[in-house]
Amino acid sequence: MSDVFRAEGLGKTYPGVRANDDISFSVGAGEIHALLGENGAGKSTLVKMIYGLVRPDEGHMQLSGTPHAPADPRAARASGVAMVFQHFSLFDALTVAENIALGMENPPPRAELSRRIAELSQAYGLPLNPARRIASLSAGERQRVEILRCLLQNPRLLIMDEPTSVLTPQEAEILFATLRQLAAAGTAILYISHKLEEIRTHCDRATILRHGKVVGTVDPRAHSARELAAMMVGAEMKLVDRSGRKPGDVVLDVKALSTPAATEGVTLKNISLTLRTGEILGIGGVAGNGQDELLAALSGEITTPHGTVTLSSADLSALGPDPRRAAGLLSAPEDRLGHAAVPQFSLTENTLLTAGGRQDIVKRGLIDHNAARAFAESIIKAFDVRTPGPGTAAGALSGGNLQKFVIGREVLGGPKVLVVNQPTWGVDAGAAAAIRQALLDLAAKGAGVIVISQDLDELLELSDRFCALNEGRLSPPRPTEGLTIDEIGLMLGGAHGMEVGHVPA
């Protein structure tokens, strides 16, 4: 197997941080090569150097035997490197075809490009209408745009950063079938994922980073997920502790919640549910079936002319986000960068978005900066957020560390009810375990927790009851214990009483 890409002694230092230290590894033709490491281990810096977004301080790279030192992403693409980013780089106001054209040096006429997009999307089982605007697409559909944009480049080296984070298991299998086709044709694939079982099943080799250094390159199929995780963190992974929880009285009662017919997004239809203190209710669904809309309706970000939301006997139906937060109904949305956090704001400033009132950071219209900083520091300490300090901009954190900060901000806010959407999307095994344990601990202290997720393993691990969201309708709940993946699949597809919106206690 000849090498398509090789790195020798790559290093990169930022003020106070040695992001990459003597990185050496190779990716062969036709190989699916995993890059593993905790959030902050140096994976993002490494792939940015390969893609021309960052210049290495030392070391060198080769692509198909020739020096590879791209001055920018355009040069990297011209040399045959393509990359699917974890965070989408799409313009909401433009169509699928227009966004893809922006990533091409010499795009064909629009009709020809639309035809090629339609053909590729059907061939790879990732259907997309080239004329749809990005603003109307779900997270999973937006990911398809990023993947197709890369495939249109016929790359020699394809870098995939968490590509299955927003895909269903079925969609992920289709993607892997595509990757295997590309690998069979000689394409080298560098694959970044925190889903260790996914890597064990589909990747040929795995290079593991820890604290910016390579700690080994292994055959992932020869190791268990726990062993791979231990290599990443340098210690044995702790098992999630589900003890100490006992559901009590109903704390949240939602009845017949509906939203007006929407030109974009999904209309919620007669949503009803109950949540008890100390209980975790899991809500699963394929991307684009109303997850964002449900969180927005519960948090007060969108108004619902029909239905009621009652928290501890208080009717919150007509209230917006701030009064609901004051009453104890907190939330953490799926989009951590831009929705849950402002990239340009420091972590201290980002505490003001949801914790200003509950933590006495804002009093009579004045900001207590010391209190804000102290709260940010408490989140960083409690949730092991890897950052130089609370003055660091949110956008400078790795995805997993920002997710820990966002979840920590809401958990430490002392909610009566916390609603989270995709709580561990794109975070490493250690961070995911920490976030899940924090949600379990929060419920053990008496809070009610709603977890909306596309990760079925996560929902089965966390939740006491499970519901499925399909085209804006919520299925009746089922006790999670004893629920099979086949039964969940039927529920996600709309079977098992999906026509019934009411969720009994």
C-alpha positions in Angstrom: 0.0 0.0 0.0 1.6 3.2 -1.1 1.3 6.4 1.0 -0.9 9.1 -0.3 -0.2 11.4 2.6 2.8 11.5 5.0 3.6 13.8 7.9 7.0 14.0 9.5 7.8 15.9 12.7 4.9 18.4 12.5 4.7 20.9 15.3 2.6 23.9 16.1 2.7 26.2 19.1 0.2 28.9 20.1 0.7 31.3 23.0 0.8 29.1 26.1 -0.2 25.9 24.2 1.8 23.3 22.4 -1.0 22.1 20.1 1.1 19.6 18.0 4.4 18.1 19.0 6.5 16.0 16.6 3.5 14.5 14.7 4.5 11.7 12.3 2.1 9.3 10.5 0.9 8.3 7.1 -2.3 7.5 5.2 -2.1 4.9 2.4 -4.0 4.7 -0.9 -7.3 3.0 -0.3 -7.1 3.3 3.4 -9.7 4.6 5.9 -7.4 5.9 8.6 -8.9 7.1 11.9 -7.5 10.0 13.9 -8.4 9.6 17.6 -7.9 11.8 20.6 -9.7 13.7 23.3 -11.1 17.2 22.6 -8.0 19.4 22.7 -5.6 16.6 21.9 -4.5 18.4 18.7 -6.6 16.8 16.0 -8.1 20.0 14.7 -4.8 21.8 14.5 -3.3 18.8 12.6 -6.0 18.6 9.9 -6.0 22.4 9.6 -2.3 22.2 8.7 -3.0 19.5 6.1 -5.9 21.6 4.6 -3.9 24.9 4.5 -5.7 26.7 7.2 -2.7 26.7 9.5 1.1 26.8 8.8 3.2 24.3 10.8 6.1 25.7 12.8 8.3 22.7 12.0 8.2 19.5 10.1 7.0 18.7 6.6 4.2 16.9 4.7 4.1 15.0 1.5 1.2 14.2 -0.8 1.7 11.4 -3.3 5.5 11.7 -2.8 5.7 15.5 -3.5 6.1 18.2 -0.9 2.7 19.4 0.5 2.8 22.9 2.1 -0.5 24.6 1.0 -0.6 28.3 1.6 -4.4 28.2 1.9 -7.4 25.8 1.5 -7.6 26.7 -2.2 -4.1 25.4 -2.7 -4.9 22.3 -0.7 -8.0 21.6 -2.8 -6.0 22.1 -6.0 -3.5 19.5 -4.8 -6.2 17.0 -4.2 -7.2 17.5 -0.5 -10.8 17.8 0.4 -12.3 18.2 3.9 -15.7 17.8 5.5 -15.8 20.1 8.6 -17.6 19.3 11.8 -19.1 22.8 11.9 -20.9 23.6 8.7 -19.6 26.4 6.4 -22.8 27.1 4.5 -24.7 30.3 3.7 -28.3 29.9 4.9 -29.8 32.3 2.3 -28.3 30.4 -0.7 -29.4 27.2 -2.3 -27.6 23.8 -2.1 -26.3 24.3 -5.6 -25.1 27.9 -4.9 -23.3 26.8 -1.8 -21.5 24.0 -3.6 -20.6 26.3 -6.4 -18.9 28.6 -3.9 -16.5 25.8 -3.0 -15.4 25.2 -6.6 -12.7 27.0 -8.4 -14.4 26.7 -11.8 -18.0 25.7 -11.3 -20.0 24.4 -14.3 -23.2 26.1 -15.4 -25.8 26.0 -12.8 -28.1 23.6 -14.6 -25.1 21.2 -15.2 -24.0 21.5 -11.5 -27.6 20.8 -10.3 -27.7 17.7 -12.4 -24.4 16.4 -11.1 -25.5 17.1 -7.5 -28.8 15.3 -8.0 -27.0 12.3 -9.6 -24.3 12.1 -6.9 -26.8 12.5 -4.0 -29.0 9.7 -5.4 -26.0 7.4 -6.1 -24.7 7.8 -2.6 -28.1 7.5 -0.9 -28.0 11.1 0.4 -30.9 12.7 -1.4 -30.9 16.5 -1.8 -32.8 18.9 -3.9 -30.2 21.3 -5.4 -32.7 24.2 -5.4 -33.5 24.1 -1.7 -32.2 26.9 0.5 -29.8 25.9 3.3 -32.0 27.6 5.9 -34.7 25.0 5.2 -32.5 22.0 5.7 -32.0 19.9 8.8 -28.6 19.4 10.4 -28.4 16.0 8.7 -29.2 17.4 5.3 -26.7 20.2 5.8 -24.0 17.6 6.4 -25.0 15.9 3.1 -24.2 19.2 1.3 -20.7 19.3 2.9 -20.1 15.7 1.9 -21.3 16.1 -1.7 -19.2 19.3 -2.1 -16.1 17.3 -1.3 -17.1 14.3 -3.5 -17.5 16.6 -6.5 -13.7 17.4 -6.2 -12.6 13.8 -6.8 -10.0 14.1 -4.0 -6.8 12.1 -3.5 -7.1 12.7 0.3 -10.5 13.1 1.9 -10.6 14.4 5.5 -13.8 13.7 7.3 -14.4 15.5 10.7 -17.3 13.8 12.6 -19.3 13.2 9.4 -21.8 10.9 11.0 -22.7 13.1 14.0 -26.0 14.0 12.5 -26.7 10.9 10.5 -29.0 8.1 11.4 -27.5 4.6 11.7 -29.0 3.8 8.3 -27.6 7.0 6.7 -24.2 6.3 8.3 -24.1 2.8 6.8 -24.8 4.4 3.4 -22.0 6.9 3.9 -19.5 4.1 4.9 -20.5 2.2 1.7 -19.6 5.3 -0.2 -16.3 5.6 1.7 -15.5 2.0 0.9 -16.2 2.7 -2.8 -13.9 5.7 -2.7 -11.2 3.7 -0.9 -11.5 0.9 -3.4 -10.7 3.5 -6.1 -7.5 4.5 -4.3 -8.7 7.5 -2.3 -7.0 8.0 1.1 -9.4 8.8 3.8 -8.5 10.5 7.1 -11.4 9.9 9.4 -12.0 11.8 12.7 -14.8 10.5 14.9 -15.5 10.0 18.6 -17.7 7.0 17.9 -15.3 4.3 18.8 -17.4 1.3 17.7 -17.8 3.1 14.3 -14.0 3.3 14.0 -13.5 -0.3 15.1 -16.0 -1.5 12.4 -14.9 0.6 9.5 -11.3 1.9 9.8 -8.2 0.1 8.8 -5.8 1.9 11.2 -6.0 4.5 13.9 -3.5 7.1 15.0 -4.0 8.2 18.5 -3.1 11.7 19.8 -2.8 12.7 23.5 -1.8 16.2 24.5 -0.6 17.0 21.0 1.6 13.9 20.6 1.2 10.6 18.8 1.0 7.8 21.3 0.6 5.1 18.8 -0.9 3.8 15.5 -3.0 0.6 16.0 -5.4 -1.7 14.2 -8.7 -0.6 15.9 -10.3 -3.9 15.2 -7.8 -5.6 17.5 -8.9 -3.4 20.5 -12.1 -2.9 22.4 -13.7 0.6 22.6 -12.7 0.8 26.2 -9.1 0.0 25.3 -9.1 2.7 22.6 -10.6 5.2 25.0 -7.9 4.4 27.6 -5.2 5.0 25.0 -6.8 8.4 24.3 -7.0 9.6 27.9 -4.1 7.7 29.4 -6.4 6.0 32.0 -9.2 3.6 32.3 -12.7 5.0 31.4 -15.1 5.3 34.3 -18.5 3.5 33.9 -21.6 5.8 34.0 -23.3 5.5 37.3 -27.1 5.3 37.0 -27.8 4.9 40.7 -29.4 7.3 43.1 -32.4 8.3 41.0 -36.1 7.9 42.0 -38.8 9.6 39.8 -41.2 11.6 41.9 -44.1 14.0 41.2 -44.8 15.5 37.8 -42.7 18.7 37.4 -43.4 19.5 33.7 -46.8 19.0 32.0 -47.1 19.8 28.3 -50.5 19.4 26.7 -51.6 19.6 23.0 -48.7 21.8 22.0 -48.8 22.8 18.3 -47.1 25.4 16.1 -48.4 27.2 13.1 -47.7 25.7 9.7 -44.2 26.6 8.7 -42.7 27.5 5.3 -39.3 26.3 6.8 -38.7 23.8 9.5 -41.2 21.3 10.9 -44.6 22.0 12.3 -45.2 20.5 15.8 -48.5 18.7 16.0 -50.4 18.1 19.2 -47.3 17.4 21.4 -48.1 16.2 24.9 -45.8 14.9 27.5 -45.2 14.6 31.3 -41.9 14.6 33.1 -41.3 13.7 36.8 -38.7 15.0 39.2 -35.6 12.7 39.0 -36.6 11.3 35.6 -34.9 11.4 32.3 -37.1 11.3 29.2 -35.4 10.4 26.0 -36.7 11.7 22.7 -35.2 10.2 19.5 -35.8 11.0 15.9 -34.1 11.2 12.5 -32.7 14.7 11.8 -35.3 17.2 10.6 -38.3 15.8 12.3 -38.9 18.7 14.7 -36.1 18.4 17.3 -35.1 22.0 17.1 -38.7 23.2 17.0 -39.6 21.1 20.1 -36.7 22.6 22.1 -37.6 26.1 21.0 -41.2 25.6 21.9 -40.3 24.3 25.4 -37.7 27.0 26.0 -40.1 29.8 24.9 -38.0 30.8 21.8 -41.0 30.3 19.6 -44.6 31.0 20.5 -47.2 28.2 20.4 -50.8 29.4 19.9 -52.2 26.0 20.8 -51.4 24.0 23.9 -49.9 24.6 27.4 -46.6 24.3 29.2 -46.9 24.0 32.9 -43.9 23.9 35.3 -44.6 23.0 38.9 -48.2 24.1 38.5 -47.2 27.5 37.0 -48.5 28.1 33.4 -45.5 29.3 31.3 -47.3 29.0 27.9 -47.3 32.7 27.2 -43.8 33.5 28.5 -40.6 33.9 26.6 -37.2 32.4 27.3 -36.1 34.7 30.2 -39.2 34.2 32.4 -39.1 30.5 31.7 -35.4 30.4 32.8 -36.3 32.4 35.9 -39.0 29.8 36.7 -36.4 27.0 36.4 -36.9 25.7 32.8 -33.5 25.7 31.2 -32.3 24.4 27.8 -29.2 23.7 25.7 -29.7 23.7 21.9 -28.0 21.5 19.3 -26.1 24.4 17.7 -23.5 25.2 20.3 -21.6 27.8 18.2 -23.9 30.6 17.3 -27.0 29.6 19.2 -25.9 28.4 22.6 -22.7 30.5 22.6 -21.5 33.6 20.8 -18.1 32.8 19.2 -16.6 36.2 19.6 -17.6 36.5 23.3 -15.4 35.2 26.1 -16.6 32.4 28.2 -17.2 34.9 31.0 -19.4 36.9 28.7 -21.2 33.8 27.5 -22.5 33.1 31.0 -24.7 36.2 30.6 -26.7 34.5 27.8 -28.7 32.2 30.1 -27.3 32.6 33.7 -27.5 36.3 34.2 -30.5 36.2 36.4 -30.3 32.8 38.0 -26.7 33.4 39.2 -27.2 37.0 40.2 -24.7 38.2 37.6 -27.1 40.9 36.4 -28.7 43.0 39.1 -30.9 46.0 38.3 -29.6 46.1 34.8 -25.9 46.2 35.9 -23.4 43.4 35.2 -21.3 42.0 38.1 -18.2 41.0 36.1 -16.6 39.4 39.1 -19.6 37.1 39.6 -19.7 36.3 35.8 -16.0 35.4 35.9 -16.4 33.3 39.0 -19.3 31.4 37.5 -17.3 30.8 34.3 -14.4 29.5 36.4 -16.8 27.1 38.3 -18.0 25.7 35.0 -14.5 25.2 33.7 -13.4 23.4 36.9 -16.5 21.3 37.4 -16.7 20.1 33.7 -12.9 20.0 33.0 -13.2 22.5 30.1 -9.7 22.6 28.5 -9.1 26.4 28.0 -6.4 28.9 29.1 -9.1 30.7 31.2 -12.5 32.3 31.3 -11.3 35.2 29.1 -10.9 32.9 26.1 -13.3 33.4 23.3 -15.9 30.6 22.9 -14.9 30.2 19.2 -11.4 29.4 20.2 -12.4 26.2 22.1 -12.6 22.8 20.5 -16.1 21.6 19.8 -16.2 19.2 22.7 -14.8 21.6 25.3 -17.4 24.3 24.2 -20.1 21.6 24.5 -18.9 20.8 28.1 -19.1 24.6 28.9 -22.6 25.0 27.4 -24.0 21.9 29.2 -22.2 22.9 32.4 -23.6 26.4 32.3 -27.1 25.0 32.3 -26.5 22.2 34.8 -24.9 24.5 37.3 -27.8 26.9 36.8 -29.8 24.7 39.1 -32.8 23.9 36.8 -36.0 22.3 37.8 -36.2 21.0 34.3 -33.4 20.9 31.7 -34.0 20.2 28.0 -31.0 19.3 25.9 -30.7 18.6 22.2 -27.8 16.5 21.0 -25.8 16.9 24.3 -22.7 14.9 23.2 -22.7 15.6 19.5 -19.1 15.7 18.3 -17.4 15.2 21.6 -14.9 12.5 22.6 -15.7 9.4 24.6 -14.3 10.9 27.8 -16.3 14.2 27.5 -19.4 12.3 26.4 -19.2 10.1 29.5 -18.7 13.2 31.7 -21.7 15.0 30.1 -24.0 12.0 30.5 -22.9 11.5 34.1 -23.7 15.2 34.8 -27.2 14.7 33.4 -27.7 11.6 35.5 -26.4 13.4 38.6 -28.7 16.3 37.9 -31.7 14.0 37.8 -30.5 12.2 41.0 -30.7 15.6 42.7 -34.4 15.9 41.7 -34.4 17.8 38.4 -36.4 16.5 35.4 -34.3 16.1 32.3 -35.4 15.8 28.6 -32.7 14.5 26.3 -33.3 14.9 22.6 -30.8 12.9 20.7 -30.1 11.0 17.5 -27.7 8.7 19.4 -29.8 5.7 20.2 -27.1 4.2 22.5 -27.1 7.4 24.4 -30.8 7.4 24.9 -30.9 3.8 26.0 -28.1 4.5 28.5 -29.6 7.6 30.0 -33.4 7.6 29.8 -36.1 6.0 31.9 -38.7 6.4 29.2 -38.4 6.8 25.4 -40.5 8.7 22.8 -39.9 9.1 19.1 -40.4 12.3 17.2 -41.6 11.9 13.6 -42.7 14.7 11.3 -43.5 16.9 14.3 -45.5 14.2 16.2 -44.5 12.5 19.4 -45.1 8.9 20.1 -46.5 7.5 23.3 -43.6 6.7 25.8 -42.2 3.3 26.3 -40.1 2.2 29.3 -36.5 2.2 28.1 -35.7 -1.1 29.9 -36.4 -4.0 27.5 -36.8 -1.7 24.5 -35.1 -3.2 21.4 -33.4 -1.3 18.5 -35.9 -2.9 16.1 -38.8 -1.4 18.1 -37.1 1.9 18.3 -36.6 1.8 14.5 -40.3 1.3 14.0 -41.1 4.2 16.3 -38.7 6.5 14.5 -40.3 5.6 11.2 -43.8 6.5 12.5 -45.2 3.2 13.7 -46.5 2.2 17.1 -49.2 4.8 17.5 -47.3 7.8 16.1 -50.7 9.2 15.1 -51.3 9.7 18.9 -49.8 12.9 20.2 -50.6 12.4 23.8 -47.9 11.0 26.1 -49.5 9.6 29.2 -47.8 9.8 32.6 
